[in-house]
Amino acid sequence: MNMAIWLLNNTNLKFYEISERIGYTNQSYFSKLFKQQFNMTPYEFRALNGAPQDAPPSP
């Protein structure tokens, strides 16, 4: 799940893409396990921590 946290914080990948990258083919199962471990869904986690921007901010 550490990789899921990193991907949620540092990429704009969709949740199903993150679940597949860390080895879960069923996004619902991934979300269930994530919520059990972190007491929030991946969506809630990303909303709380802010989604990464596509490009770095301009100076």
PEDAHU-V43568 format. One line per field, one symbol per residue. phi: phi as a letter, one per 30 degrees, with the letter a starting at -180 (. if undefined). psi: psi as a letter, one per 30 degrees, with the letter a starting at -180 (. if undefined). Layout:
phi: ???
psi: ???
This chain:
phi: .dddeddddcbcdddddddddcjcdcdddedddedddchadeddddddciddddbdddd
psi: feeeeeeefflgkleeeeeefggjfjeeeeeeeeeeegglleeeeeeefkkllellkk.
